[in-house]
Amino acid sequence: MKPSIFKKLIVMVLLFTSILSVKPALAAPTVILNGQQLSFDVPPVIDNDRTLVPLATIFRALGANVQWDEPTQTVTTTKDGTEIKLILGRVDAYVNGTMVTLSTPARAIDGRTMVPLAFVSTALGAEINWDEDTQTVIINVLSCGGPPLTCEVKVHYIDVGQGDSIYIQLPEHTDILIDGGNVADGPAVVNYLKSQGVDDIELMIATHPHEDHIGGLPAVLEAFKVDEIIDSGKTADSKIYKTYAAAAQTEGCTWEHDNYQTINPWGPLKFEILTGNQTWSDVNNYSVVTRLDDGDIHFLFEGDAQEQAEAALQGDISAQVLKVGNHGSTTSTNPYFLARVKPEIAVISVGTENTYANPNQVTLEKPSGAGLKVYRTDLNGTVVVSTDGETYEVITEN
């Protein structure tokens, strides 16, 4: 780093440390990181008007690597080229070799090394705020860039033939998977995720219980740790649904149904569940429809939702990138729906020479008539849309 950057960093540390000056609280303060509450084995404490949190938990949550040197009682953490050294019991800390004086030192409490939250979070590129009324520390990671806050995102429409599987690649190894193709596609989906460096999956969406969407998910659940599963709640008396449900149960993760949830998977990103609490005669219409918001760029994923379910979607469903419903069938993507979404490109996940004759020519004419660029996995292979939140680019396998 340049000296001027160090000065700015030190100013930021002092500024945000002062923000965290609070009155003593009877209960441990709550810590919210990127919209999600952090849980600690030893609760945060207020000491010298500063919030101290367990070292391992906060460093891991912020995506930093941690090393502990017992003889010198020194913690060294690194992230994105920034190195921080904290010495137990001392107020002098070092950011890339430059000394910064802490208002309160790191210390051992109940067998855990506790560190000043404001200093650590700010030094690693985060914005700190304090809600006095709720005694809550609110942290938002800033490493995506300045306002408007945006993040590098890649959406992979994996070629699984006549099926759906979409991998959303977020910063700091935060991963979302929507569907897993057919049973036979499971190993290919697992291999693709591994090739992209996936270590675990923070959120899995199973749009609806048809085999070409949930078939490969048991293989994914076996290969990766999954933190949370959201599906439509629609069950099926089929072998593949029972296999999927058993695998989800065995995973032991949070497993819930779509209910208009809003999830902040990383930093300023917003992932919305647009469906829930509805009854349909066609299983396709139970599809969990989702929308990803990354600054100025939005993605809409509609599974196999058909015209009735599309018409029932509430609120803002506009998106530059649309995953066309039901593999390009005539039952989805009517002109009214397109007028609401206003997409610039459309992606159709479909198998070569499939027995459904998808995508139907009438469906293709709908996006074409709206001035869209259409990508098809049967022709283009896997389609990857990359965005920094302001612009996007499309890369195709073929």
C-alpha positions in Angstrom: 0.0 0.0 0.0 1.0 3.6 -0.6 1.6 5.8 2.5 -1.5 7.9 1.7 -3.6 4.8 1.8 -2.2 3.9 5.2 -3.1 7.4 6.5 -6.7 7.0 5.1 -6.9 3.5 6.7 -5.8 4.8 10.1 -8.3 7.7 9.8 -11.0 5.1 9.0 -10.1 3.0 11.9 -10.2 5.9 14.3 -13.5 7.1 12.8 -15.3 3.9 13.0 -13.9 3.0 16.4 -15.5 6.3 17.6 -18.8 5.3 16.0 -18.8 2.2 18.1 -18.6 4.1 21.4 -21.8 3.0 23.2 -23.3 3.0 26.7 -22.8 -0.2 28.7 -25.5 -2.7 27.9 -26.9 -5.4 30.2 -27.1 -7.9 27.3 -24.5 -8.9 24.8 -24.7 -6.7 21.6 -26.0 -8.3 18.4 -23.7 -8.4 15.4 -25.2 -8.3 11.9 -22.8 -8.9 9.0 -24.1 -8.3 5.4 -27.7 -8.7 6.7 -27.1 -11.9 8.6 -26.8 -12.2 12.4 -23.5 -13.8 13.5 -23.6 -16.5 16.2 -20.7 -16.8 18.7 -19.7 -19.6 21.1 -18.6 -16.8 23.5 -20.9 -13.8 23.3 -19.6 -10.3 22.4 -18.9 -8.0 25.3 -18.7 -4.3 25.9 -15.3 -3.3 27.4 -14.1 0.3 27.7 -17.0 1.3 25.6 -15.9 -0.9 22.8 -17.3 -4.2 21.4 -15.0 -7.2 21.6 -15.9 -10.4 19.7 -14.3 -13.9 19.4 -11.3 -13.7 17.0 -11.9 -16.9 15.1 -15.6 -16.2 14.4 -15.2 -12.6 13.1 -12.1 -13.3 11.0 -13.8 -16.3 9.4 -17.0 -14.4 8.7 -15.0 -11.6 7.1 -13.2 -14.2 4.9 -9.7 -13.7 6.4 -7.0 -16.2 7.0 -5.8 -16.5 10.6 -2.5 -17.6 12.2 -1.8 -17.7 16.0 1.7 -17.6 17.4 1.7 -18.9 21.0 5.2 -17.8 22.1 4.5 -14.2 21.2 0.8 -14.2 21.8 0.3 -12.7 18.3 -2.6 -13.1 15.9 -1.8 -12.5 12.2 -4.7 -12.2 9.7 -4.5 -11.7 6.0 -7.1 -10.8 3.4 -6.8 -9.4 -0.1 -3.2 -8.2 0.5 -3.9 -6.6 3.9 -2.0 -8.0 6.9 -3.1 -7.3 10.5 -1.1 -8.2 13.6 -2.7 -8.1 17.0 -0.8 -8.9 20.2 -2.8 -10.1 23.2 -3.0 -7.5 26.0 -1.4 -4.7 24.0 -2.9 -1.6 22.4 -0.5 -1.4 19.5 -1.6 -3.2 16.3 0.0 -3.3 12.9 -1.7 -2.9 9.5 0.8 -3.9 6.7 3.6 -3.0 9.1 2.2 0.4 10.1 1.4 0.8 13.8 -2.1 1.7 14.9 -3.1 2.4 18.5 -6.2 0.6 19.7 -8.6 2.0 22.3 -8.7 -1.4 24.0 -6.4 -4.3 23.5 -7.2 -7.9 22.4 -7.6 -10.1 25.4 -8.6 -13.6 26.5 -12.1 -14.1 27.9 -13.5 -17.5 28.8 -10.8 -19.2 26.9 -11.4 -17.3 23.7 -9.2 -14.5 22.2 -11.5 -11.4 21.9 -10.6 -8.6 19.5 -12.0 -5.1 19.0 -14.7 -5.5 16.3 -14.5 -1.9 14.9 -10.8 -2.0 14.3 -10.7 -5.5 12.7 -13.8 -5.0 10.5 -12.7 -1.6 9.2 -9.1 -2.6 8.6 -10.5 -5.5 6.4 -12.7 -3.3 4.4 -16.1 -2.9 6.1 -18.5 -0.2 7.2 -19.4 -0.2 10.9 -22.6 1.3 12.3 -24.2 1.1 15.8 -28.0 1.0 16.5 -28.3 2.3 20.0 -32.0 1.3 20.3 -31.5 -2.3 19.6 -27.9 -2.6 20.8 -26.8 -3.9 17.4 -23.5 -3.6 15.5 -24.2 -3.5 11.7 -21.3 -4.4 9.4 -21.4 -4.1 5.6 -18.3 -5.3 3.6 -17.0 -2.6 1.4 -14.5 -4.5 -0.7 -16.7 -4.4 -3.7 -16.1 -0.7 -4.3 -17.5 2.7 -3.5 -21.0 3.9 -3.9 -23.2 2.7 -5.4 -21.9 -0.5 -3.8 -21.5 -3.3 -6.3 -19.9 -6.7 -6.4 -18.3 -8.9 -9.0 -20.8 -11.7 -9.8 -20.8 -14.6 -12.2 -24.0 -16.5 -13.1 -23.3 -19.9 -14.7 -26.2 -21.5 -16.7 -24.8 -25.0 -16.7 -25.5 -27.1 -19.8 -27.3 -30.1 -18.3 -29.3 -30.9 -21.5 -33.1 -30.9 -20.9 -33.0 -29.6 -17.4 -31.9 -26.6 -15.3 -28.9 -26.0 -13.1 -27.7 -22.5 -12.4 -24.6 -21.6 -10.2 -24.4 -18.1 -8.8 -20.8 -17.3 -7.9 -20.4 -14.4 -5.4 -17.4 -12.9 -3.7 -15.5 -14.6 -0.9 -16.5 -18.1 -1.9 -20.2 -17.4 -1.3 -22.2 -19.8 -3.6 -25.8 -20.3 -4.6 -27.1 -23.2 -6.6 -30.5 -23.3 -8.3 -31.5 -26.8 -9.3 -29.2 -29.7 -10.3 -30.5 -31.1 -13.6 -31.5 -34.8 -14.0 -30.1 -37.6 -11.9 -27.6 -38.4 -14.6 -26.4 -34.8 -14.5 -25.5 -34.9 -10.8 -21.8 -35.9 -11.3 -21.3 -33.3 -14.1 -22.8 -30.6 -11.9 -20.5 -31.6 -9.0 -17.5 -31.6 -11.3 -18.4 -28.2 -12.7 -18.8 -26.7 -9.2 -15.4 -28.1 -8.2 -13.8 -26.7 -11.3 -15.0 -23.3 -10.2 -13.4 -23.7 -6.8 -16.6 -24.2 -4.8 -15.8 -25.4 -1.3 -19.4 -25.3 0.1 -22.8 -24.0 -0.9 -24.4 -21.3 1.2 -27.8 -21.6 -0.4 -29.5 -24.3 -2.5 -32.8 -23.6 -4.3 -34.8 -26.6 -5.5 -37.4 -24.9 -7.7 -40.0 -27.7 -7.9 -40.0 -31.5 -7.6 -39.5 -32.5 -11.3 -36.6 -34.8 -12.0 -34.9 -32.5 -14.5 -34.5 -29.9 -11.7 -33.9 -31.8 -8.5 -32.4 -35.0 -9.9 -28.8 -34.0 -9.5 -29.2 -32.3 -6.1 -28.6 -35.5 -4.0 -25.2 -35.8 -5.6 -24.4 -32.2 -4.8 -25.6 -32.6 -1.2 -23.3 -35.6 -0.9 -20.3 -33.8 -2.4 -20.6 -30.4 -0.6 -21.7 -29.0 2.7 -24.9 -27.0 2.2 -25.9 -24.4 4.7 -29.5 -23.8 3.6 -32.1 -25.2 1.3 -35.2 -23.4 0.0 -37.8 -25.3 -2.1 -41.5 -24.8 -3.0 -42.8 -27.1 -0.3 -44.6 -29.1 -3.1 -43.9 -32.8 -2.5 -44.2 -35.6 -5.0 -44.7 -39.4 -4.7 -41.7 -40.1 -6.9 -38.4 -41.9 -6.3 -36.3 -38.9 -7.1 -38.3 -36.6 -4.8 -37.9 -39.1 -1.9 -34.2 -39.4 -2.6 -33.9 -35.6 -2.6 -35.9 -35.2 0.6 -33.8 -37.9 2.3 -30.6 -36.2 1.2 -31.8 -32.8 2.5 -32.9 -34.3 5.8 -29.5 -36.0 6.2 -27.7 -32.8 5.4 -29.1 -31.4 8.7 -29.1 -27.8 7.4 -31.8 -25.2 7.5 -34.6 -26.4 5.1 -37.6 -24.2 4.5 -40.2 -23.4 1.9 -40.4 -20.3 -0.3 -42.2 -17.5 1.5 -41.1 -14.2 -0.1 -37.8 -14.2 1.7 -35.2 -11.5 1.1 -31.6 -12.7 1.5 -28.4 -10.6 1.6 -25.9 -13.3 0.6 -22.9 -11.0 0.4 -22.3 -7.3 0.9 -24.8 -5.1 -1.0 -26.2 -8.0 -3.0 -29.9 -8.9 -2.6 -31.4 -12.2 -3.5 -35.2 -12.2 -3.4 -37.7 -15.1 -3.3 -40.7 -13.9 -5.3 -43.0 -16.8 -4.6 -44.8 -18.6 -1.7 -48.1 -19.5 -0.2 -49.8 -20.3 -3.5 -51.8 -23.2 -4.8 -51.6 -24.4 -8.4 -53.0 -27.2 -10.5 -49.8 -27.6 -12.5 -46.6 -28.5 -10.6 -44.5 -26.3 -12.9 -46.3 -23.2 -11.4 -44.9 -24.1 -7.9 -41.5 -23.2 -9.2 -39.5 -21.0 -6.8 -38.9 -17.7 -8.7 -35.9 -15.7 -7.6 -34.3 -12.3 -8.5 -30.7 -11.3 -7.9 -30.0 -7.6 -7.5 -26.4 -6.4 -8.0 -26.5 -2.6 -8.2 -27.7 -1.7 -11.7 -27.8 -5.3 -13.0 -30.6 -7.7 -12.1 -31.2 -11.4 -12.9 -34.5 -13.2 -12.9 -34.7 -17.0 -12.5 -38.1 -18.6 -13.0 -37.6 -22.4 -13.1 -40.5 -23.9 -15.0 -43.0 -21.2 -14.0 -45.8 -20.8 -16.6 -48.0 -17.9 -17.6 -50.3 -18.2 -14.6 -47.5 -18.1 -12.1 -45.7 -15.3 -14.1 -48.8 -13.2 -13.9 -49.0 -13.7 -10.2 -45.6 -12.3 -9.4 -45.8 -9.1 -7.4 -43.5 -6.0 -7.2 -40.5 -5.2 -9.3 -39.5 -8.1 -11.5 -37.4 -6.1 -14.0 -34.1 -7.7 -15.0 -31.5 -7.3 -17.6 -31.0 -11.1 -17.7 -33.9 -13.5 -17.8 -33.7 -17.3 -17.5 -36.7 -18.2 -19.7 -39.3 -20.4 -18.0 -40.0 -24.1 -18.8 -37.2 -24.5 -21.3 -38.7 -22.2 -23.8 -42.1 -23.8 -23.9 -45.1 -21.9 -25.3 -46.7 -22.1 -21.8 -44.3 -19.4 -20.5 -42.9 -15.9 -21.3 -45.9 -14.1 -22.7 -45.7 -10.5 -24.0 -47.2 -9.0 -20.8 -44.6 -10.8 -18.7 -41.7 -9.6 -21.0 -43.0 -6.1 -20.8 -42.7 -6.2 -17.0 -39.3 -7.8 -17.0 -37.8 -5.7 -19.8 -34.9 -8.1 -20.3 -31.9 -7.4 -22.6 -30.8 -11.0 -22.9 -32.6 -14.3 -22.4 -31.1 -17.7 -21.5 -32.9 -20.9 -22.4 -31.7 -24.2 -20.7 -32.7 -26.9 -23.1 -31.5 -30.3 -24.5 -30.5 -31.0 -28.1 -33.3 -32.6 -30.1 -35.4 -33.1 -26.9 -38.8 -34.9 -27.2 -40.7 -31.7 -26.1 -39.6 -29.8 -29.2 -38.3 -27.1 -26.9 -37.6 -24.3 -27.3 -40.8 -23.7 -29.3 -40.4 -21.3 -32.3 -43.3 -19.2 -31.0 -41.4 -18.7 -27.7 -38.2 -17.8 -29.6 -40.1 -15.2 -31.5 -41.3 -13.6 -28.3 -37.9 -12.6 -27.0 -36.6 -11.9 -30.5 -39.6 -9.6 -31.1 -38.7 -7.8 -27.9 -35.2 -7.1 -29.2 -33.5 -9.6 -27.0 -30.4 -11.6 -27.6 -31.2 -15.2 -26.9 -28.7 -17.8 -25.7 -29.5 -21.5 -25.7 -27.5 -24.2 -23.9 -28.2 -26.7 -26.7 -26.4 -24.4 -29.1 -24.1 -22.3 -26.9 -23.3 -24.9 -24.2 -22.8 -23.4 -20.7 -23.5 -19.7 -20.6 -21.8 -17.5 -18.1 -22.9 -13.9 -17.4 -20.4 -11.8 -15.5 -21.2 -8.4 -14.0 -19.6 -5.8 -11.8 -23.0 -4.4 -10.9 -22.8 -1.7 -13.6 -22.2 -3.6 -16.9 -22.2 -7.2 -17.9 -20.7 -9.6 -20.4 -21.7 -13.0 -21.7 -19.3 -15.8 -22.3 -20.4 -19.1 -23.9 -18.9 -22.5 -24.0 -19.4 -22.9 -27.7 
